[in-house]
Structures are given as C-alpha cells and as structure tokens.
C-alpha cells in the first residue's frame, strides 16, 4: 500500500496534473489551476476522504469481538482488493473529473484497509517492544515505497502522452501486481488469536491481555490511567498531551507534504532537467536509502533511551536538510543530494519513533479508532503543506519582478525547514511528560 501511495501521489498524479493543466485546463470560480495547484487540489480531496474513512472503519473494527485479527481481517483484505481495482482504473484517466473520481475510489478503499491495520502492533506486540515493531513496520513501508516508486519512476521516464502512452499502463500494472501479491501474503500472515489468554495471566487495565512471548506487558502510559467501563481518558493533562502529539504530527506532515508534492516541479524548474523523472530516481534513492538505514535502529533504540531525544533530533536533521537546499545554488542533482539525505534521516527517525509514541498514547480497547485520529492530523498538515501548490507559481512570477529567481520555491523550503524544527520540539515536550 505504501508503494502505491508513493507511486501515485509523488509521480503519476504529477504527470497527469501536468497533462490536464496543459490541455483544456481546469477553472474554478474564475481561477484557472496550474499544474501545482491542480495536484494540490486533488491531493487534498483525497486526504479529506482518508480523514473520514480511516478512523470510522477503525472504530468498526474495534467493535468486532471474538478473535484478534479476525475483527480486522475482512476490512483489510477487502480494502486492499478494492485499492487494486481502483488503481487499475487510473490507466483510463484523461480528464479532471476522471482523475477526481479515481482518487476518491482509491482513498475510500485504501483507508478501509489502513484504519484496522493501524492497530495490528497493539494487537500482537509486547508493549516493551513497540519501538522495535514500529521501526520494522516502517522499514517495510520504506522498502515497499522505494521499490515501487523507483520502478514507476523508471517506467515513466519513457512515457509520452502521444508517442509512448503504454508506459503509464506498465506503471499501473506494476502497482496492481504488488497489491495483489501482498493481499495474498496478508491472507496467510494474519494469525487469528483469541481475546482470552491461559489461566493465571492478569488482564491489563482495560480488560485485554498481553499476548506475546508469554510474559506480562507494561501498560502504555495512558492505559495505566484509564478508568470506567468505557475506557475513557479522565485526566485533562493526558488529553492535552495527546492533542499536542497530533499537533506535532500535523506540523511535520505539512513540511513533508509540501516538499513531496512539489519535488518533481522543483527538479524540473530549478535544477532544469529536461526529464525530471530520471533525476527524481536519484533523489528518491537518496531519500529512501537514508531513511531506510535509520528507521529500524531508531525504533529499537527508542525502547531503551526514550523517544523524545530521537524525535527532537529528527526535527533538527529535517530542518538542516531542507534549509541546505535553500542556501545552496541547487543547479545540479549533486548539490541537492546531501540535503535530501538529511531529510531522509529525519523522516526515517520520525516514521518509527512517532508511530511508537502514538501506540503508547492510545487506549488499548479502542486502538484502531484512536490511531485513526492521526489521519485527521495528517489531513490538517497536508492542507497546510499541499496548499503551497496554489501559491508557488504566483510567488515565482512576483519574484521575477523583484529580481528574485524562484521566490515560491524559496518560501516553500524556508517554511518547511521551520516546520521540521518546530515539530521536533513539540514531540520532545510531549514525550518528556512521561
């Protein structure tokens, strides 16, 4: 699924947005959308759907009873199969309306699977190993994203809407094949377990039992303060900490979304590559490679030294990486790569450690529903980050009047660097409260 979202959101969507904007164009309330604005609009529509579907389906899976995994199982499998069909439909997209409808279908089906899948670590993994599990989870996500995205970038480097349209279909078929293969693997990998344990095993605070390695689990920070039959959080400070965590996520996702959404345009406009897909392959390799190197060790290390320091380090590294792109004269890929590596290290630490923090803070009995709230945080961050596409073109033109080249991209990178730094501080303050 991560590979499909990366291949779609970072590559295929931008190619289609460029084609549609260059053709008949898209006008809304008297405003003609350029390629960056169109990509931003479609992305935000999709994320809005995700913010509704993911927590809703997560809550539905929490309410199923009987067997661990079985309550998540139908949603995950049917959602992944639906995403495969929706992705296949992308090959037929040739207009704004078709692009919008396919995006809606992909988001509904994909997040039907993602909402319940969010709770699998809490369902299956000992509390003391959530950092390691989160690191492994996100290592697999990076491998999937990098593997699929690099293939799609390579295929799309040969694409031409008139002379070689078949390369789009090759890209779509690769993504669908990966989805079908991993859906089949998921059928085999999700082991069904009862919600009761052998006699003599004490339940946790909300009535669930530790299930891994045959030893008691330490409740997560908020679990130990749960009261009442509904498992509600009764201490205001606990709520504040969780809301500040979601705020930190929104800020960081704003930075990541802004840079991701405009990466191909930056390579095309600022560096000046005639074929941005080829250059994007090297950038993607540096980003995914650096993130992949640190994502598992960071998660495992956070189980031993704590999560706050690592998240603060993540924010600093991301800020340094982004600002280096702003300060250097990025007229070649070689000058861009060090900054991309810094961003990759930041993202790798964040992916594993922040997800472990989220698993620490949610209620065990409502894990999928509570973790689904992160999709709302993601939507808020994405609105802030991807809305940059509406302004970059105008700021670039205004900058020419002032003698400043690519003012829009400069504002984008400066804002993203600040967002990385602020998010790291917010995460550190939240985790410091444990």
C-alpha positions in Angstrom: 0.0 0.0 0.0 2.8 2.4 0.8 4.3 1.8 -2.6 1.0 2.5 -4.3 0.5 5.8 -2.4 4.1 6.9 -3.2 3.9 5.9 -6.9 0.5 7.6 -7.2 1.0 10.7 -5.1 4.6 11.6 -6.0 4.8 10.5 -9.6 1.6 9.6 -11.5 -0.5 12.3 -10.1 2.0 15.0 -11.0 2.3 13.7 -14.6 -1.5 13.7 -15.0 -1.8 17.1 -13.4 0.7 18.5 -15.9 -1.1 17.0 -18.9 -4.6 18.1 -17.8 -3.3 21.7 -17.0 -1.6 21.9 -20.3 -4.6 20.7 -22.2 -8.1 22.2 -21.7 -7.1 23.3 -18.2 -9.3 23.4 -15.1 -11.1 26.5 -13.9 -12.8 27.0 -10.6 -14.7 30.2 -9.5 -12.9 32.1 -12.2 -9.4 30.8 -11.2 -7.5 28.6 -13.7 -5.5 26.0 -11.9 -1.9 25.4 -13.0 -0.2 22.0 -12.6 0.9 22.6 -9.0 -2.5 23.9 -7.9 -4.3 21.0 -9.6 -2.1 18.4 -7.9 -2.6 20.1 -4.6 -6.4 20.2 -5.0 -6.7 16.5 -5.9 -4.3 15.5 -3.1 -6.4 17.5 -0.5 -9.6 15.9 -1.7 -8.1 12.5 -1.3 -6.7 13.2 2.2 -10.1 14.7 3.3 -11.7 11.3 2.4 -8.9 9.5 4.3 -9.5 11.5 7.4 -13.1 10.4 7.5 -12.9 6.8 6.3 -9.8 5.7 8.3 -11.0 6.4 11.9 -14.6 5.4 11.0 -13.6 1.9 9.8 -11.1 1.7 12.6 -13.9 2.1 15.1 -16.0 -0.5 13.3 -13.1 -3.0 13.6 -12.6 -2.2 17.3 -16.2 -3.1 18.0 -15.9 -6.6 16.4 -15.4 -9.3 19.1 -14.2 -12.8 19.3 -10.7 -13.2 17.8 -7.7 -10.9 17.4 -7.0 -10.2 13.7 -10.3 -11.7 12.6 -12.0 -8.5 13.6 -9.6 -6.6 11.4 -9.3 -9.2 8.7 -12.3 -8.5 6.4 -11.7 -4.8 6.3 -8.0 -5.2 5.5 -8.4 -7.8 2.7 -11.5 -6.2 1.0 -9.9 -2.7 1.2 -6.7 -3.9 -0.4 -8.5 -5.7 -3.2 -10.6 -2.5 -3.8 -7.5 -0.4 -3.9 -6.1 -2.8 -6.6 -9.2 -2.3 -8.8 -9.2 1.5 -8.2 -5.5 1.8 -9.1 -6.1 -0.1 -12.3 -8.7 2.5 -13.3 -6.0 5.2 -13.2 -4.9 4.0 -16.5 -8.1 5.3 -18.1 -7.8 8.8 -16.6 -7.8 11.5 -19.3 -9.7 14.4 -17.6 -10.1 16.3 -14.4 -13.3 14.5 -13.5 -11.9 11.1 -14.1 -8.8 11.9 -12.0 -11.0 13.1 -9.2 -13.3 10.0 -9.3 -10.4 7.6 -9.3 -8.7 9.4 -6.5 -11.9 9.2 -4.4 -12.2 5.4 -5.1 -8.5 4.8 -4.2 -8.8 6.7 -0.9 -12.0 5.1 0.2 -10.8 1.5 -0.5 -7.2 2.1 0.7 -8.2 3.6 4.0 -10.8 0.9 4.6 -7.7 -1.4 4.9 -5.5 1.1 6.6 -7.8 2.0 9.6 -7.9 -1.5 11.0 -4.3 -2.2 10.1 -3.2 0.6 12.3 -4.0 -1.4 15.4 -2.0 -4.6 14.5 1.0 -3.6 16.6 -1.1 -3.2 19.7 -3.0 -6.4 18.9 0.2 -8.5 18.5 3.3 -6.9 20.0 4.5 -6.7 23.6 4.3 -3.2 24.9 8.1 -3.1 25.7 8.9 -3.7 22.0 6.6 -1.2 20.3 9.6 0.9 19.2 11.3 -2.1 17.5 8.0 -3.1 16.0 7.3 0.4 14.7 10.8 0.5 13.3 10.3 -2.8 11.5 6.9 -1.8 10.2 8.2 1.5 8.7 11.3 -0.2 7.3 8.9 -2.5 5.4 6.9 0.6 4.3 10.1 2.3 3.1 11.2 -0.8 1.2 7.7 -1.0 -0.4 7.6 2.7 -1.2 11.1 2.7 -2.6 10.8 -0.5 -4.6 7.5 0.5 -6.3 8.3 4.2 -6.7 11.7 3.5 -8.3 10.2 1.1 -10.8 7.4 3.7 -11.6 9.9 6.5 -12.0 12.0 4.4 -14.4 8.9 3.4 -16.4 7.5 6.9 -16.5 10.9 8.3 -17.7 9.9 6.7 -21.1 6.4 8.0 -21.0 4.9 10.4 -23.6 1.2 11.0 -23.7 1.2 11.0 -27.5 4.1 8.8 -28.6 4.5 6.3 -25.7 1.3 6.2 -23.6 1.8 2.5 -22.8 4.4 3.3 -20.1 1.7 4.7 -17.9 -0.1 1.3 -18.2 3.1 -0.5 -17.3 3.4 1.6 -14.1 -0.2 0.9 -13.2 0.1 -2.8 -13.8 3.2 -3.0 -11.5 1.4 -1.3 -8.7 -1.7 -3.5 -9.1 0.5 -6.7 -9.2 2.3 -5.6 -6.0 -1.1 -5.0 -4.3 -2.5 -8.4 -5.3 0.7 -10.2 -4.2 0.7 -8.5 -0.8 -3.0 -9.1 -0.3 -2.4 -12.8 -0.8 0.5 -12.7 1.7 -1.7 -10.9 4.2 -4.2 -13.7 4.0 -1.5 -16.1 5.1 0.3 -13.8 7.6 -2.5 -12.6 9.8 -2.8 -15.2 12.5 -6.1 -15.4 14.3 -5.8 -15.4 18.1 -8.5 -15.5 20.8 -9.1 -12.4 23.0 -8.6 -14.6 26.1 -5.3 -16.0 27.5 -4.5 -19.0 29.5 -5.5 -19.0 33.2 -3.3 -17.1 35.6 -2.5 -14.3 33.1 -3.7 -11.0 34.6 -5.6 -8.6 32.3 -4.4 -5.1 31.6 -6.3 -2.1 32.8 -9.0 -2.2 30.2 -9.6 -6.0 30.2 -7.2 -7.0 27.5 -4.3 -9.4 28.0 -0.6 -9.3 27.0 -0.2 -11.8 24.1 3.4 -12.0 23.2 6.3 -14.1 24.5 4.4 -15.4 27.4 5.2 -12.6 29.8 3.2 -9.7 31.3 3.3 -6.4 29.4 3.8 -3.0 30.8 0.7 -0.9 30.1 1.2 2.1 27.8 1.4 5.5 29.6 -2.3 6.3 29.1 -3.5 2.8 29.8 -2.4 3.0 33.4 -4.6 6.0 33.9 -7.8 4.6 32.3 -10.9 4.5 34.5 -14.5 3.3 34.0 -16.2 0.8 31.8 -15.8 2.8 28.6 -12.0 3.1 29.0 -12.2 6.9 28.7 -9.3 9.1 29.5 -10.3 11.1 32.5 -7.3 13.3 33.2 -7.2 16.6 31.3 -3.4 16.5 31.1 -3.5 13.2 29.3 -5.8 14.6 26.6 -3.6 17.7 26.3 -0.5 15.6 25.7 -2.2 13.5 23.0 -3.6 16.6 21.3 -0.1 18.2 21.3 1.3 15.0 19.8 -1.3 15.2 17.0 -0.3 18.9 16.5 3.3 17.9 16.2 2.3 15.3 13.6 0.3 17.9 11.6 3.3 20.3 11.6 5.8 17.7 10.4 3.4 16.3 7.8 2.9 19.9 6.5 6.7 20.1 5.9 6.9 16.6 4.3 3.8 17.1 2.1 4.9 20.5 0.8 8.3 19.1 -0.3 6.9 15.8 -1.6 4.1 17.4 -3.7 6.4 19.8 -5.4 9.6 17.6 -5.8 9.1 16.9 -9.5 8.3 20.5 -10.2 11.4 21.7 -8.3 13.7 19.3 -10.2 12.1 20.5 -13.5 12.1 24.2 -12.8 15.0 25.0 -10.6 17.6 22.3 -11.5 16.4 22.5 -15.1 16.4 18.8 -16.0 14.5 18.1 -19.3 13.5 14.7 -17.9 12.6 15.2 -14.3 11.7 11.5 -13.9 15.3 10.4 -14.4 16.6 13.0 -11.9 13.8 12.1 -9.5 15.0 8.5 -9.4 18.4 9.5 -7.9 16.7 11.8 -5.4 14.3 9.0 -4.4 17.1 6.6 -4.0 18.9 9.0 -1.7 15.8 9.8 0.3 14.5 6.2 0.8 18.0 4.8 1.3 18.9 7.2 4.1 15.6 6.8 5.7 15.8 3.0 5.4 19.2 2.9 7.1 18.0 4.6 10.3 14.3 3.6 10.5 14.7 0.2 12.3 17.7 1.1 14.5 15.9 4.3 15.6 12.7 2.5 16.6 14.7 -0.2 18.5 16.9 2.4 20.2 13.8 4.4 21.4 12.8 1.4 23.5 16.0 1.8 25.5 16.9 5.5 25.6 13.4 7.1 25.2 11.7 8.6 22.3 11.9 12.3 23.0 15.6 12.9 22.2 15.3 11.0 18.9 12.2 13.0 17.8 14.0 16.2 18.6 17.0 15.0 16.5 14.6 14.2 13.7 13.3 17.8 13.6 16.8 19.3 13.6 18.0 17.0 10.8 15.0 17.7 8.7 15.4 21.5 9.1 19.1 21.3 8.2 18.4 19.2 5.1 15.6 21.5 3.8 17.5 24.7 4.5 20.6 23.4 2.8 18.5 23.2 -0.4 17.6 26.8 0.1 21.1 28.1 0.8 22.9 26.2 -1.9 22.6 27.1 -5.5 20.7 23.9 -6.4 21.6 23.9 -10.1 22.6 20.2 -10.2 21.5 16.9 -8.7 24.9 16.6 -6.9 24.2 19.7 -4.8 20.7 18.5 -3.9 21.7 15.0 -2.6 23.2 16.0 0.8 20.1 17.9 1.7 17.9 15.0 0.6 19.9 12.6 2.8 19.4 14.9 5.8 15.6 14.9 5.1 15.7 11.1 4.7 17.3 10.6 8.1 14.8 12.9 9.7 11.9 11.1 8.0 13.3 7.6 9.0 13.5 8.6 12.7 10.1 10.1 12.7 8.4 7.2 11.0 9.3 4.6 13.5 9.6 6.6 16.8 6.5 8.8 16.3 4.4 5.8 15.5 5.7 4.1 18.7 4.6 7.2 20.6 1.2 7.0 19.1 0.8 3.4 20.1 1.9 4.4 23.6 -0.7 7.0 23.9 -3.9 5.3 22.6 -6.4 3.2 24.5 -5.8 -0.5 24.0 -9.5 -1.3 23.7 -10.1 1.4 21.0 -6.7 1.2 19.3 -7.8 1.4 15.7 -10.3 4.2 16.3 -7.8 6.3 18.3 -5.0 5.7 15.9 -7.3 6.7 13.1 -7.3 10.2 14.5 -3.8 10.5 13.2 -5.4 10.7 9.7 -7.2 13.9 10.8 -3.9 15.3 12.0 -2.4 14.2 8.7 -5.2 16.0 6.8 -4.6 19.2 8.7 -0.8 19.0 7.9 -1.4 18.1 4.3 -3.8 21.0 3.9 -1.1 23.4 5.1 1.7 21.6 3.1 0.0 20.8 -0.2 -1.8 24.2 -0.4 1.6 25.6 -1.2 0.9 24.4 -4.7 -1.7 27.2 -5.0 0.9 29.9 -4.3 4.3 28.7 -5.7 3.6 29.7 -9.3 2.3 33.2 -8.3 5.3 33.8 -6.0 7.7 32.7 -8.6 6.3 35.3 -11.0 6.2 38.0 -8.4 9.9 37.2 -7.5 10.9 37.9 -11.1 9.5 41.5 -10.7 11.8 41.9 -7.7 14.8 40.3 -9.3 14.5 37.0 -7.3 14.5 33.7 -9.1 12.1 31.1 -7.9 10.8 33.0 -4.9 8.0 30.5 -4.5 10.3 27.6 -4.0 12.4 29.6 -1.6 9.4 30.4 0.6 8.4 26.7 0.4 11.8 25.4 1.6 12.2 28.1 4.3 8.7 27.3 5.7 9.3 23.5 5.6 12.6 23.9 7.4 10.9 25.8 10.2 8.1 23.3 10.4 10.6 20.4 10.8 12.3 22.1 13.7 9.1 23.1 15.5 7.6 19.6 15.2 10.7 18.1 16.8 10.4 20.5 19.8 6.7 19.7 20.2 7.3 15.9 20.1 10.2 16.3 22.7 7.9 18.2 25.1 5.1 15.7 24.7 7.3 12.6 25.4 9.2 14.4 28.1 6.0 14.3 30.2 6.2 10.5 30.7 
